[in-house]
């Protein structure tokens, strides 16, 4: 018996996916058969492959799952050891059991894992009839106890999906355990073994293709890591894409997302049919009788399922939209057979769309969350791209940063669902809904997604039959869909230049109101880090102030309370040193000296505080700094600790840079974006009449605000206001600054020095 060596298989890059798994399985089969012979196993024993190994889906890092089965009158105690030890010595990760057919079935009675593993039983060595008897008995037990097993499996699936999320939408999906992963493929096959076949022919074909994609990615993931690693981490995605001959990680993740959605979609259809079958067999059905009723011409609703009758006019160009609206309105789903009939007869609408088509489309979008699964069903069978051809490049397109929780297409669906809750805020709900659906349509194409989206929207709006003025509004929504959140979080809303610039850019209250609602819907749909009460208050305040100006009011009438306010001016005049943390606000008053703002920011960073907003003011040799803090690692701010450290830092008794260096070596922000932002400094001398706005974009890091503001201190710049925003693992910080004479900075050489200093400090290693 030779050594077990698969290095040549691992090195053969032509072997991928199922072909690699088959080759590896055969290599293991041969080795195990040799071990079995060398162990001199007696008659009446068999070595049986089970689980993934039994299915011939063996990946480089997978366990080798085997069962040593024997007849009741055969003693295999010593034989088992003579088999297992050589396998362990060879480095195989073994999952093993020993028993008679009856004993193994007894274990499977209460163990779902064992029961499902035995469904893939196949002989490797020894008594083939005994191995076959185990496989037949395991299947019979699975069928006879199907209700017990399927109930257990249903609970297990729900827990697993809640724990691992969805393959289709996650930045770093678990290819096996997440919803739409390989475990769900196996579940569907197990369900089919327990019941009559539940998958349609097209579903089975799609499931097989999706499974091959996920299996191929899993094989390369194991190859790269040298271990069982089913989570497709960001730092591995480019290498996996290269191993599979794909252009880049974006292509890889689009394929993974598409495969995950196919598996999840197939599983959902199978679950619906299984639940319907169970209800039809149950006592409730006998009591209530048939629930079928015609809810629209040729559309029958039956227990949550909408079905086309045979009399339906499949040549009706509006039939798809009619079906979708009825399904969404009744919170139902379209029967898969009806979807296939619609897809077989699907045709693009005439250009421009008839008014009824546009009305039906808007009505579908107005159904909110109920419309999302309907649109996904239409999209899955190719019907949605018939309505919006520009949708195709967005399908399953990943947004590879943690700021976005969804692929582009799903994000747009979620955005329109959120927008449906806000239609009472605008006088043109139809434009809000269509704008929400298409605001990121340009992300499927090369170039700046806003610029591309503007061009696409002109075509789409005209095709849908919107008039020129309405199309112009939709185009403006795309063009300015980032304006309000960017300005609200990066500019000083108490600066009249900020409000005037937004009013000048938009020009109408209608567009402003549409963008206000779109901003909220877009942000909520993006992810939990994209919307908060703080951001919401800022956006609503910006909208209110801009509305006042667009209505003819004076900008001075809507500006906030002056900074410093009366109480803060008293603190400045009183003299002395003040450090006061209350709620989410930190106020520091001290003698004005270079670096005060930076040192306070450093102490907050040392304590894991997330600074969202800051303002500074100095006069008569005194300095006031006010920081608004969001999240703090570990919970609420320990203001007593922070106040003590600020006092020591400002008096030169705290080695702040050294402590931040220690912290940066023990704590690093989790990388949450595939392409970290390129550090850059943008200068805005237009927005404010009194200060230069410097916008710094770069990857997040420990003490980043401290480093940036230390660069300002080095050049004797006064910080008037700071706005800090984290987008995934990148930050966009805006600073209102003046030079040492209190003036805006307009000299190009001075600005170049500022940029040089900031970029050096951003990259500095403590």
N, C-alpha and C positions, 0 to 999 in steps of 0.2 A: 504494500500500500504506500503510494507516494505522498508527498506533501501537498496540502491544498493551497493552490496558487491561482489567483484570478487577476494578477497584474496585467497580463496581456489583454484581458477583456476590458479592464479599466482604461488601458492605453489606446484601445481601438476606438477612435472617435467616430468611425462609421457605424458602430453599434450604438443605437440610441433607442429610447422609449421601449415599447414592447419587445423589439428585437433583442435589445440588451437584456431585458428581464428574462426572456426565453433562454438566451445563451447562458446567463448566470444560473438559472434554474437547472439546466441540463448539467452544468459543471458540478453543481452541488449534488444533484441526483447521483451522478457517477461516483463522487467521493463518498457519499453516504452508503451507497450500495457496497462499495469496497470495504468500508468500516463494518458493515453488517456481516459480510462474509467472514472477515477476519475475526469478528467476535464469536464465530461459531454458534450463531443463534440456532436454537432447536426448531424442529418443525412445529407448526402451530403458532408462529410469531410473524409479525409483519411490521415493517417500518413505514409509516404513512405520513405523507406531507399534508398539512392542513393550513388554514388561514391564507395569507398572501402568498406564501410559498406554494401551497396547494393550488392556488389560482394561477400559478406561473407568473406572478407579478413581483418577483424578487428584485428589490433594489439594492444598491451597494451597501447601504446602512441598515437594511431590514433584518429583523430577527429571522432565524430559520426555525419555523414552527413545525414540530414533528410529534407524532404519537407512536409509541411502541405498544401495539395491541397484541394480545395473546389469548389463547384458549384458556378456559378456567383450569384445566388440568396441567398447565405448563408453568413451571417456575422460571421467572425471568429476572430475578433479583440481581444475580451476578452478571448476567448477559447485559442488562441495562447499563451497568457501570462500564462494562467493556465497550459499549457503544458511545456513551456520553463523554467519557474522558478523552478519547482521541479527537472528538469534535471540539471540545473545549480547548485542548492543546493546539488545535489547528487555528484557533482564534475565532471560531464561529460563535456568534451571539445566538444562543439556543433558547427556544421556548419549547419545553418538552413535557410530556405526560406519559404515564404507563398505566395500562389497565386492560381488562376484558371489554368486549363490546358493551356488556350490561353495565359495567362500572363507569365507563366513559359516558354512556347515555345518562346514568344517574347524576353525574356531575353536571351534564348539560341541562338537566331538568331545571336547575336553579341558576345556572350560570349562562347568561346570554352570550358572553364572549366565547365560551366553549361551544355552545350550540351553533353559533354562526361560523366559528372556525371549522367545525366538523362538516359543514355543508360543502367545503372545498376539498374534502378528503380524497386523496388519490394514492395508489400504492407506489412505493419507491423500491422496496426490497422485501423479500420473504414471501409469505403466503398471500398470494393475490386474491384468492377467494375470501380470506378473512378480511383483507382490506376493503374489498368490495362490499362485504356484509356490513362493515361499519358504516360505509358511505350510504348504503340503502337504508339502514336502520336510523341513521341520523336524520336523513331526509323525511322518513316516515314520522319520526317523532316531531320534527319541525312542523310538518303539516297538521298532525293531530293536535298539537298544542299551539297552533298558530295564534289564537286570540291572546293567550298568555304571553307568548313571545313578542307579538306585535305591540301589545300594550306596554311591555317593558321597553321595547325599542323606541316607541313614541316618546316616552318620558326621557329616555337617554338622549334622543336626538334634540329635543327641546333644550335640555341642559347644555349639551355640547354646542349648539348654535349660539346660545346666550353667552357662553364662555369664549368662543373663538371668533364670533362675528361671521362676516361673509367674504368668501374668496373674491367676489366680483368688485368689492368696494374698498377693501383694506389696502393700506400702503404696504404692509408686510404680511401677506396672508399665510395662514397655515394650509398647505396644499392638501392635507389629509383630513383634518378635523373640522375646518370651518365649513359653514353652509355653502354648498356648491362644490365641495371638495371630494376627494376619492372615497372617503367613508360614506358619503351620501350615495355615490354610485353603487357601492357594495350593498347599502341598505335597500336600494331599489331592486337589486337582483335577489336579495333575500326575501323581500316582500313577494316578488313574483313566484318564488319557490313555494311560498306559504299559501298562495291564493291562485285563482285563475289569472292568466296574463293580464296586466293592467296597462302596459305601455303600448301606445300606437306604433305602427311601423316606423313612421317618421321620427317619433320620439326615441325609439331604440337606436336608430341610426345616428341621430344627433348625440345621444348619450355616449355611444361607443367612440365617436370622434372626439368629444370633449374629454373623455377619460384618457384617451391616448395623449392628448396635449398635456394634461396634468401629470400623467405618468412620465412623459418625456422630461418635463421640467424637474420632477422629483428625482429622477435618475441623475441628472446633471448636478442637482443640488447636493446629493449624497457624494457624488464624485468629487466635487469641489471641496467639501468640508471634511471628507473622510470619515463621516459619522452619520448617524441617523438624525437628520435635521430637516424637518418638514416646513419650517417657517422660512419663507423667501425674503430674507432681510435685504434692506436697501443696498448695503455694500456688496452684496453678492449678485444683484440683478444684472449688472453689466456683464459679468463673467459668465453667468448662465446663458444670457442672450448670445454671447460670442460662441459659447460651446455648441449652441443649437443652430449656429449659422444665421442668426437674426441680425437685422441692421443695428438695433440698439435695444436698451432696456425698455423704452417706451413701447416698442413693437412686442417685446416679450410680455409686458404687463397687460397690453391690450388683448393678447391671445389668452392669457390666463384669466382675465376678467370675462372675456367672451365665453370661455369654457365653463367658468364657474356659474355664469348666468344660465347657460344651457342646462347644466346639471340641476341647479336650483329650480329652474322653470319646469323641467321634466318631473322633478320630485314633487313640486306643488300640484301639478296636474294629476299625478298618481295618487297623492294624498287625498285630493278632492274626490276622485272616483272611489277610493277605498272607503272614505267616510260616507259617501252616498250609498254604497253597497251595504255598509253596516247598518245605516238608518233604515234602508228598505227591508232589511231582515228583522229589524227590531220591532217591539210592540207598539211604538209610537206611530209607525206607519199604518198599522192596522186600525188604530183609533182615529187618525186624522184623515185617512184616505188620500187621494191624489191632491197634490198641491199645484199641479200644472194650470197655468192660466195665461192667456194671451194678453200681453201688456202693451203691445203695439202691433200694427199689421205684420203678420208673418213672423212675429217674435214671441216665443213662449218662455215664460219664467217658471222654472221648476226647482224648488228647494235651493235657491241661490244661484242657479245656473241658467244662463240665457242661451236659447237655442233657436236657430233659423229653421223655419218649417220648409218642407219641400216645395211649397208654392212661392217661396221668396223670389223676387225678381233680381237675380244676380247681375243683370245688366244695368241696374240702377247705379249711376256713378256716386250717389250719395249714401248708398246702403252701408258702407263701412262706418261712416260718421253716425248714421242713424243708430246702428247697432251699438257703437261705442257709447253714445249718449244715454241710451236706454239702460245699458249695463251699469254705467256709473251712477245714474240717477237711482237705480234700485240696489246699489252696492252689491252687484252681482258680478259674475265672471262669464266670459264668453266661452261656450263649449268648444273644445279643441277641434271637433269635427266641423263645426260652423266656421271657425277661424280658417281652417284649411280650405273650405269652400270659398270663403271670401278671398283668400290669397290666390287661389287658382283663377279667379275671375277679376282680380284687382287691376285697375287701370288708373293712370293719372287723371286728375280733374282737368277740365278745360281751363284755359287761361284767357282772361282772368276768371277766378272762381265765380260761380253764381252766388248771389247774395245769401241764399239758403245754406250753401256750403260753409260760408264764413260764419254765419250765425250758429250753425251746428258745432263748428270747430271751437268757437268761443264758449258755447254752452258746455262742451266737454271739459274745457280747461276750468270753467267755473265750478266744476264738481269737486275740486280740491283733492284731498288725499285719495278719494275714491277713484279719481281718474288715473292715478299713477299706475296701478297694476293693469288697467285697461290699455293705457298707452304702451306699457312694456309688452303686453301680449301682442298688440298690433305690430310693435317694433320687431318682436321675435320672429314673426312670420313675414316680415318685409313690407307690411302695409303702411307703416308710418312714414317711411322714406318716399312712398308714392305721394303722400301729402306734402312733405317737406324734403325734397331731394338733398338739400344742403345738410340734412341731419346725418347722413351716412358717415362722414369722417369723424363725427363725434361719438359714434356708437362704441361703447366699452373703452373709450379713450381715457387712460389714467391721468390723474393730476397728482404727480408723485411728490406730494408734501402733506404733512399732517394737518395743515390748515384746512384742506379740503377732505371731507370724509367720503365723497362720492366720485365716481367717474363723471366725465363731462355731461353725458346724456342723462344720467340719473340725477345729477345736480340740477339740471334745467327742469326736470320733472318735479323735483322737490321744491324748487323756487316758485314754480307756478302754483303748486299746492299751497305754499305759504301765502302767495299773493292773493289767492282766492279768499283768504280770511280778511284781506285789507281792502276789498273793492269798495266798501262804503266810504273810504277816505278820498276817493277820486271821482271826477265826473265822467270819466271814460274807462269803465272797467274793462272793456274789450281791449283797449290799448295796453292797459296794465298787464293783463293776462298774456297777451301775445308777446309783449316786450319781455316779460319775465321768462317765458319759454325760450326766447331766442337771444337773450342778452349776451350769452357767451358762445353763440353759434360759431364765431370765428376761431375758437380754440381748436377746432378740428383741422385747421389749415395752417400753412407756414406763414410767418410774419406776425406782427402785432395783432393780437386777437381783436382788439377794439377797432382798429382800422379795417381789418378784413371783415369784421361783423357789420360795420357801417355799409360797406359795398354790398354784402349779401342781403342786408335788410331792405335795401332799395329794390332789389329784385323780388324778394319774398313778399314784401308789402304790396307791390304792384300785382304780383301773381294772385295773391289772395283777394284782390279786388278792393283794397283800401284806396280811398281817394288820395290825391297828391298831398293835401295838407296832413292827413292822418299818417301817410307814409313818412312824411318829413318828421312828424312827432316820434314815430317808432325809431327812425334813424337817429334822432337826437337822444332818445333813451339809450340806445346802444353806445353812442358816442360818449355820453356823459355818465354811464352807469357806475363809474368809480369815483365821480367827482365828490359827491356828498360825503361818503365815508372817508375818503382821503383828506378832504379839507377839515372835516369835523375832528379827526384824530391827529392831524399833523399841523394845524394852523390855529392861531389864537383867535377865538371867536369874539373877543373883546376888541379886536383891531378892526377899525372900520374898513380897511382895505380888503380884509377877508370877505366881509359880507358883500361889498361892492363887486368884487371879482366874481363871486358866484352869481349874483344878480345879472351882471353883464353877460356872463357865459350862457345863462339859461334864457333870459329874456321874457319868460312867460310864467304865470302862476300855474297854469295847467301842467306844463312840463315839470316844474318844481314839485308839484304834488305827486305826479306819477313817479318821479325819481325818488321821492321820500318813501313811498310805499315799496318801490322796487328795491331800494337799499336794504330795508328791513327784511324783506322776503329773501333776497339774495344772501344776506349775511346769516340768517337763521339756517338756511339750506346748506350753507357752506360747512358749518361745523361749530361746535361749542366755543371755540376760541375766537370766532369771528363776530360774535354778538354778545353784548352784556348790557346791564342796566346803565353802566357808565357810557358806553358807546351809543346806546339808544338815546340817552339824555342829550348827548352832544349833537347827534344828527337831528333830533327833534328841535333843539334850540337853533341850530343852523337854519333849518327849514322855516321856523317861525320868524326869525330875523330877516331872512331873505324875502319871505312873503311880504313882510311889512314894507321893505324897500320897493319891491316890484309893484306894490299897491300904491306907490307914490309917497310913502312915508320917508322921514329923514332917518338915516342910518344911526345918528346919535341918539335917537329916541329908544333904540332897542339894544344898545350895548349894555353889557352887564355892569355890575357894581365895579367901581374903579379899583385898581390894585396899585398900591396897598389900600385896604379899606380903613375906616376910622380906627378900629381896634388895633390893627397892625401898625398904623402910624404912631399910636400911643406907645407901643412896644419899642419902636425905633427911637422915639424921643426920650424914653425913660432911661436909656443906657443900660449897661449890664449885659449879661449873657442869658439867653432864653432858649431852652430846648423843650418842646412840648409836643408829645404824641397823643392824639385823641382820635379814636375811631380809626379812620383810614388816612388821617391827615397828620403830617409832621411839620411843625413850624420851628424855624431856627432863626434867632436874631443874635448877631454878633458884630464885633468890630470888623469893618470891611478890610479884608486882606486877600491877596491872590490865592485861589484854590479852595476857598471856603465851600462853594457849591460842590466842587469835585469831591472833597473829603466827605461831605455828608452823603453824597451818592455812593461813595465807596463803602461807608459803614452800612448803608441799607443793603448793598449787594452782599456784604459779608454776612448779613443776617438772612439772606435769601428772599429779600423783599422785591416785589415786582413793581417798579415805579411806572405809573401811567401818565402822570402829568406833574409838571413842576413850574414854578414861577419864582423869579428873583428880582430884587429891587435894591438899589443902594443910594444913599444920600447922606451928606454930612459925615462921611467916614463910618457909616453904619450900613450893615447888609441884612436884608431879609430874604430868607429862602423858605418856600412852602412846597412840600411834596405830597402828592396824592398816591397812596400805595394800594395796589390791588392785592393779588395773592401773595402769601408769605409761606415759605416752606414750613410745614409743621403746624399751620393754623394761623391764629391771630398774631399781630406783631407784639413782640416783647418790648414794649416801649421803654421800660425801666433800663433794660440792657442796652437798647439802642441809644437812649439819651446819655448813658454813662460813656459809651464808646465814642459818641460824637464829641463830648467834652474832652476826652483824652486825645482824639484825633486833631481837634482844632488847637489844642495846646501843645502839640508835638510830642505826646506821650503814648502814641499808638502807632506801631509799625504797620501802617495800613497796606502798603504795597506788598510787603512780605506776607502778611496774613492772607491777602487776596490770592497771592501766588500759591500758598499752601492749599487754599480752598480750590483753586483751579486745577490742582494736581489730584485732588481727591473727588472732585465733583465736576463733571462735564455735562453740559446740556445734551440730551439725547438727540441724535441726528434725526430730523423729522422731514427732511426734504432731499430729493434726489440730486438737485443742483443747488448747492448753497449760493446765496447771492454774492455777486462780485462786489467787494467793498468799493463804494463810490461816495462822493460828496457832490450834492447838487445845490447850486446857488440860486436863490429867488430874491431879487431886489425889487420886485414889482408889487407883491401883495401888501407889504407893510410900508407905511410912509416913514416910520421911525426906526426900523431895525432891519437887518439883513437876515433872511431865513436860510439857514444851512440845514439841508436834509442829508442825513447819513444813513446809508443802507449797507448792511453787512450781516454775516452770520452772527448769531447770538453767542455770548460767552460770559464767563464769570468776570464781574467787574467792568463790563463793557461801557456802561454809562460813566463810570469813574474814569476810564481811560480816555473817552472822547472829551469829557469836560476838562480833564487834566491837560489835554492838547490846547484847549481854549485858554486855560490859565497861563500856559507857557507863553502865549502870545498876547497876554493882557487884554483878553476879550471879556466883556461883561455879558453874562447870560441873562436875558430879560424873561424868557419863557422857554419851556421845554415840553415837548409832547413825545411820549415814548410808546411805541406800539410793537408788539411781537406778532409776527406772521409765521406760524409754524416754528421753525428753528432759525428764522431770520428776523432782524429788527429793522424798523424804519423810524428813526428818531429825528425830530425836527427841533431846531434851536433858533430862537430869535436872539441875535447877538448884536452888540455894538462895539466899536473900538474904544480905546482908552479915553478918547475925548468925548464919548457919548454919541458918536455919529454912525450912520450906516457905512458899510465897507464896500467901496466901489472900485478901489484900485486893483487892477488885475494881478499885479505882482503880490500884493498883500493876500488876496484870495488864494493865489497859488500856494503861498506859504502855509496858509491855514489848511488847505487840502493835504499838503505834504505831511504836516504835523499830525492831522487826524488819522490819515491812513497808516502812518507809522505806529501811532499809539494803538490803533485797532488791532494791528498785527503783532503788537508787543507781547513777548513771553515774560510773565512775571518771574 
